[in-house]
Amino acid sequence: MTLNDSPVPYISSDPRDGMLGGLPDGVLLTIGLILLVSGGELVVQGSIRIAGLLGMPSFLVGFTLVAIGTSLPELGVVLNAINRGSPEAVDLAVGGVIGSNIANVMLVLAIAMLIGAASQPDKDLKQDALMLLAATTFVVLSVVMGEFPVWLGVLSISSMGGYYAYIFRTRGGDDGDEEDSWIPRGYAYALVAFLFGLILVKFGSDLLIEGGVGLAISIGVSEAVIGLTLVAFGTSLPELAVTLTASIRGVQGVAIGNILGSNVANVMAVLGIGAIVAQGLSVSGSFLTLDIWVLLVSSGIIGISILLGKGVSKPLGAFLLLGYFVYVAQLFIG
């Protein structure tokens, strides 16, 4: 599939054809990550402000809008890769989603545990943990099959939508405090922030794909490795910011729930939408060697620990963080 044949009118030009065309791949990758993170933050903050003005419950804002907003960089990269029709770009994008979910648990949540975000799970958090395990099962299944097919994309979107409807009905009475946002009050400010954020994500994903693929070629590693490491870390920065802020403020449930919700959105929304748009999203068999099993074990440890009422702890955080450094080292050594 060529660019002109693409079913996604998401990107219409190559960044190298424009004013940034002469920059090195590493610089393009860095600028792309900055634009992605900044755009995701604007979308999240604009959404929070709009939701507050509409009187939406704070739990719904946090679990849905913030989780989806922090997954927006991954969605931008996946849609960009589909638009380009390049297997290398798709490997980088899918690797970014898998790597981001690994980083969210083994890096972001682990750091939150180490600074004290331990929590005794309640019924709501246990339900969210079940969704995390379901999402992880979906992505493991897709890697084993070598494709995230359309039917699995439809099932993912339907499952996520159904779960959001369920929590809206069952937790809707808990309004809580209004979510904080630095966007000034008013629909105009919120809408401008939201739309400008989408624009930044669009151009950021352009540059990240271009720089990431070029960098992989220049240093002699696969696009999947770049996706699993640099892209994954960059697109996990929004989750890191939200989680650390919640941990420092002592809002432990938010610190953990943000990771669970984001990992669910990464699989069920990002890969689900990608599969539907592309009429089946190809998944490289290289992820079967190590990466998918690291995701399965790390997510399984967190999910089962919450379901058993054990919560999360500093020793578990230290174990996951050490495991993450070993995993990343293995990617480059291998």
C-alpha positions as CSV (number, residue, x, y, z in Angstrom):
1,M,0.0,0.0,0.0
2,T,1.4,3.4,-1.0
3,L,0.8,6.7,0.6
4,N,-1.7,7.7,-2.0
5,D,-3.6,4.5,-1.5
6,S,-3.9,5.0,2.2
7,P,-7.3,4.7,3.8
8,V,-6.3,7.3,6.4
9,P,-6.2,10.9,5.4
10,Y,-4.1,11.6,8.5
11,I,-0.8,12.6,7.0
12,S,-0.4,14.1,3.5
13,S,3.2,15.2,3.4
14,D,6.7,14.0,4.4
15,P,8.4,16.1,7.1
16,R,11.6,15.9,5.1
17,D,10.0,17.9,2.3
18,G,9.4,20.9,4.6
19,M,11.4,23.2,6.8
20,L,12.7,20.4,9.1
21,G,13.9,18.2,6.2
22,G,17.6,18.8,6.8
23,L,17.6,17.9,10.5
24,P,19.3,14.6,11.7
25,D,17.0,11.7,12.5
26,G,17.7,11.9,16.2
27,V,16.6,15.6,16.3
28,L,13.5,14.8,14.3
29,L,12.7,12.0,16.8
30,T,13.2,14.3,19.8
31,I,11.1,17.1,18.3
32,G,8.4,14.6,17.4
33,L,8.3,13.3,21.0
34,I,8.1,16.8,22.4
35,L,5.2,17.7,20.1
36,L,3.4,14.4,20.9
37,V,3.7,14.9,24.7
38,S,2.8,18.6,24.5
39,G,-0.2,17.9,22.3
40,G,-1.4,15.1,24.5
41,E,-1.2,17.4,27.5
42,L,-3.2,20.1,25.8
43,V,-5.9,17.6,24.7
44,V,-6.1,16.2,28.3
45,Q,-6.3,19.6,29.9
46,G,-8.8,20.9,27.3
47,S,-11.0,17.8,27.8
48,I,-10.9,18.1,31.6
49,R,-12.0,21.8,31.4
50,I,-14.8,21.0,29.0
51,A,-15.9,18.0,31.1
52,G,-15.9,20.3,34.2
53,L,-18.0,22.9,32.5
54,L,-20.5,20.1,31.5
55,G,-20.6,18.8,35.0
56,M,-19.2,15.4,34.3
57,P,-18.2,13.3,37.4
58,S,-14.5,13.6,38.2
59,F,-14.0,9.8,38.2
60,L,-15.3,9.6,34.6
61,V,-13.0,12.4,33.6
62,G,-9.9,10.7,35.1
63,F,-10.5,7.2,33.9
64,T,-11.8,8.0,30.4
65,L,-10.6,11.4,29.2
66,V,-7.2,11.4,30.9
67,A,-6.5,7.8,30.1
68,I,-7.5,8.3,26.4
69,G,-5.7,11.6,26.3
70,T,-2.4,10.2,27.5
71,S,-2.8,7.4,24.9
72,L,-3.3,9.9,22.1
73,P,0.5,10.0,21.2
74,E,0.3,6.2,20.6
75,L,-2.8,6.6,18.5
76,G,-1.2,9.3,16.4
77,V,1.9,7.1,15.7
78,V,-0.2,4.1,14.8
79,L,-2.5,6.1,12.4
80,N,0.6,7.7,10.8
81,A,2.2,4.3,10.3
82,I,-0.9,2.9,8.7
83,N,-1.1,6.0,6.4
84,R,2.5,5.4,5.2
85,G,1.8,1.8,4.4
86,S,5.3,0.8,5.4
87,P,5.9,-2.4,7.4
88,E,8.8,-0.8,9.2
89,A,6.6,2.1,10.3
90,V,3.9,-0.3,11.5
91,D,6.5,-2.3,13.5
92,L,7.7,0.9,15.1
93,A,4.1,1.9,15.9
94,V,3.0,-1.5,17.3
95,G,6.3,-1.7,19.2
96,G,5.6,1.7,20.7
97,V,2.2,0.5,22.1
98,I,3.6,-2.7,23.5
99,G,6.7,-0.9,24.8
100,S,4.6,1.9,26.3
101,N,2.5,-0.6,28.2
102,I,5.6,-2.3,29.5
103,A,7.1,1.1,30.5
104,N,3.9,2.2,32.1
105,V,4.0,-0.8,34.5
106,M,7.7,-1.5,35.0
107,L,8.9,2.1,34.9
108,V,6.2,4.6,35.6
109,L,4.1,2.6,38.1
110,A,7.3,1.2,39.7
111,I,8.6,4.7,40.4
112,A,5.3,5.6,41.8
113,M,5.5,2.6,44.1
114,L,9.0,3.6,45.3
115,I,7.9,7.1,46.3
116,G,5.0,5.7,48.3
117,A,2.0,5.2,46.0
118,A,1.0,2.0,47.8
119,S,-2.7,1.3,47.9
120,Q,-5.0,-1.2,49.3
121,P,-7.2,-2.0,46.3
122,D,-11.0,-1.4,46.5
123,K,-13.7,-3.0,44.4
124,D,-13.4,-0.4,41.7
125,L,-9.7,-0.8,41.3
126,K,-10.1,-4.6,41.1
127,Q,-12.6,-4.1,38.3
128,D,-10.0,-1.9,36.5
129,A,-7.4,-4.6,37.0
130,L,-9.6,-7.1,35.3
131,M,-9.8,-4.8,32.3
132,L,-6.0,-4.6,32.3
133,L,-5.7,-8.4,32.2
134,A,-8.3,-8.5,29.4
135,A,-6.5,-5.9,27.3
136,T,-3.2,-7.7,27.9
137,T,-4.8,-11.0,26.7
138,F,-6.0,-9.2,23.5
139,V,-2.5,-8.0,22.6
140,V,-0.9,-11.3,23.4
141,L,-3.4,-13.0,21.2
142,S,-2.7,-10.6,18.4
143,V,1.1,-11.2,18.6
144,V,0.6,-15.0,18.5
145,M,-1.7,-14.7,15.5
146,G,0.6,-12.2,13.7
147,E,-2.2,-9.7,13.3
148,F,-4.6,-7.5,15.2
149,P,-7.6,-8.5,13.0
150,V,-10.7,-6.4,12.4
151,W,-12.9,-8.6,14.6
152,L,-10.6,-8.2,17.5
153,G,-10.5,-4.4,16.9
154,V,-14.3,-4.3,17.0
155,L,-14.3,-6.5,20.2
156,S,-11.8,-4.2,21.8
157,I,-13.7,-1.0,21.1
158,S,-17.0,-2.6,22.1
159,S,-15.5,-4.0,25.4
160,M,-14.0,-0.6,26.3
161,G,-17.2,1.2,25.5
162,G,-19.2,-1.3,27.5
163,Y,-16.9,-0.9,30.5
164,Y,-17.1,2.8,30.4
165,A,-20.9,2.6,30.3
166,Y,-20.8,0.2,33.2
167,I,-18.6,2.4,35.4
168,F,-20.7,5.5,34.5
169,R,-23.8,3.7,35.9
170,T,-22.2,2.1,38.9
171,R,-19.8,4.9,40.0
172,G,-21.8,7.9,38.8
173,G,-22.9,8.9,42.2
174,D,-19.4,9.7,43.3
175,D,-18.8,13.1,41.9
176,G,-15.7,13.9,44.1
177,D,-13.8,17.1,43.6
178,E,-13.5,18.8,40.2
179,E,-10.4,17.8,38.3
180,D,-7.8,20.5,38.3
181,S,-6.7,22.1,35.0
182,W,-4.4,25.0,34.2
183,I,-6.6,25.9,31.2
184,P,-8.5,29.1,31.9
185,R,-12.3,28.7,32.4
186,G,-14.4,29.0,29.4
187,Y,-15.4,26.8,26.4
188,A,-13.3,28.9,24.0
189,Y,-10.0,28.4,25.9
190,A,-10.7,24.7,26.3
191,L,-11.7,24.1,22.7
192,V,-8.6,26.0,21.4
193,A,-6.4,23.9,23.7
194,F,-8.0,20.7,22.6
195,L,-7.8,21.4,18.8
196,F,-4.2,22.8,19.0
197,G,-3.2,19.7,20.9
198,L,-4.6,17.5,18.1
199,I,-2.5,19.5,15.6
200,L,0.6,19.0,17.7
201,V,0.0,15.3,17.9
202,K,-0.4,15.1,14.1
203,F,2.9,16.8,13.3
204,G,4.7,15.2,16.2
205,S,3.7,11.7,15.0
206,D,5.0,12.7,11.5
207,L,8.4,13.6,12.8
208,L,8.6,10.7,15.3
209,I,8.0,8.1,12.6
210,E,10.4,9.7,10.1
211,G,13.2,10.2,12.7
212,G,12.6,6.8,14.4
213,V,12.8,4.8,11.2
214,G,15.8,6.7,10.0
215,L,17.6,6.3,13.4
216,A,16.9,2.6,13.4
217,I,18.6,2.3,10.0
218,S,21.5,4.4,10.9
219,I,22.4,2.6,14.2
220,G,21.7,-0.8,12.8
221,V,18.7,-1.9,15.0
222,S,15.2,-2.8,14.0
223,E,12.3,-0.4,14.0
224,A,10.6,-2.6,16.5
225,V,13.5,-2.0,19.0
226,I,13.2,1.8,18.5
227,G,9.5,1.5,19.1
228,L,9.9,-0.6,22.2
229,T,12.4,1.8,23.8
230,L,12.7,5.4,22.6
231,V,9.2,5.8,21.2
232,A,7.7,3.8,24.1
233,F,9.5,6.0,26.7
234,G,8.5,9.2,25.0
235,T,4.8,8.3,24.7
236,S,4.8,7.2,28.3
237,L,5.9,10.6,29.5
238,P,2.2,11.9,29.9
239,E,1.4,8.9,32.1
240,L,4.6,9.5,34.1
241,A,3.7,13.1,34.7
242,V,0.1,12.4,35.8
243,T,1.2,9.4,38.0
244,L,4.0,11.2,39.8
245,T,1.8,14.3,40.4
246,A,-0.9,12.1,41.9
247,S,1.7,10.2,44.0
248,I,3.2,13.3,45.4
249,R,-0.2,14.7,46.2
250,G,-1.1,11.4,48.0
251,V,-3.9,10.5,45.6
252,Q,-2.8,6.9,45.4
253,G,-5.9,5.5,43.6
254,V,-5.3,8.0,40.8
255,A,-1.6,7.1,40.5
256,I,-2.5,3.4,40.0
257,G,-5.8,3.9,38.1
258,N,-4.1,6.2,35.6
259,I,-1.7,3.4,34.5
260,L,-4.5,0.8,34.4
261,G,-6.7,3.0,32.3
262,S,-4.0,4.1,30.0
263,N,-2.8,0.5,29.3
264,V,-6.4,-0.5,28.6
265,A,-6.8,2.5,26.2
266,N,-3.5,1.7,24.5
267,V,-4.7,-1.7,23.4
268,M,-8.4,-1.5,23.2
269,A,-8.6,2.0,21.7
270,V,-5.3,2.5,19.9
271,L,-4.8,-0.9,18.4
272,G,-8.5,-1.5,18.1
273,I,-9.0,1.7,16.0
274,G,-5.8,0.9,14.0
275,A,-7.1,-2.6,13.2
276,I,-10.4,-1.3,12.0
277,V,-9.0,1.6,9.9
278,A,-6.3,-0.7,8.3
279,Q,-8.7,-3.6,7.9
280,G,-6.3,-5.7,10.0
281,L,-3.1,-4.5,11.6
282,S,0.0,-6.6,10.9
283,V,2.0,-7.6,14.1
284,S,5.6,-8.7,13.7
285,G,6.6,-12.1,15.0
286,S,9.7,-10.6,16.5
287,F,7.6,-9.5,19.5
288,L,7.1,-13.2,20.4
289,T,10.8,-13.7,21.3
290,L,10.7,-11.6,24.5
291,D,8.6,-8.5,24.5
292,I,5.1,-9.9,24.7
293,W,6.1,-12.2,27.6
294,V,7.6,-9.3,29.5
295,L,4.3,-7.4,29.1
296,L,2.3,-10.5,30.1
297,V,4.3,-11.2,33.2
298,S,4.5,-7.6,34.4
299,S,0.9,-6.8,33.8
300,G,-0.1,-10.1,35.3
301,I,1.8,-9.5,38.5
302,I,0.1,-6.1,39.0
303,G,-3.3,-7.3,38.0
304,I,-3.3,-10.4,40.1
305,S,-1.7,-8.6,43.1
306,I,-4.6,-6.1,43.0
307,L,-7.3,-8.8,42.5
308,L,-5.9,-10.7,45.5
309,G,-6.1,-7.6,47.7
310,K,-2.3,-7.3,48.1
311,G,-2.0,-3.9,46.6
312,V,1.3,-2.6,45.4
313,S,4.5,-2.0,47.4
314,K,8.0,-0.6,47.4
315,P,9.7,-4.0,47.1
316,L,7.5,-4.9,44.1
317,G,8.3,-1.5,42.6
318,A,12.0,-2.1,43.0
319,F,11.7,-5.5,41.4
320,L,9.8,-4.2,38.4
321,L,12.2,-1.2,37.9
322,L,15.2,-3.5,38.0
323,G,13.5,-5.8,35.5
324,Y,12.8,-2.9,33.2
325,F,16.5,-1.9,33.0
326,V,17.5,-5.5,32.3
327,Y,14.8,-5.8,29.6
328,V,15.9,-2.6,27.8
329,A,19.6,-3.7,28.0
330,Q,18.7,-7.1,26.5
331,L,16.9,-5.4,23.6
332,F,20.0,-3.6,22.5
333,I,22.4,-6.4,23.3
334,G,20.3,-8.9,21.5
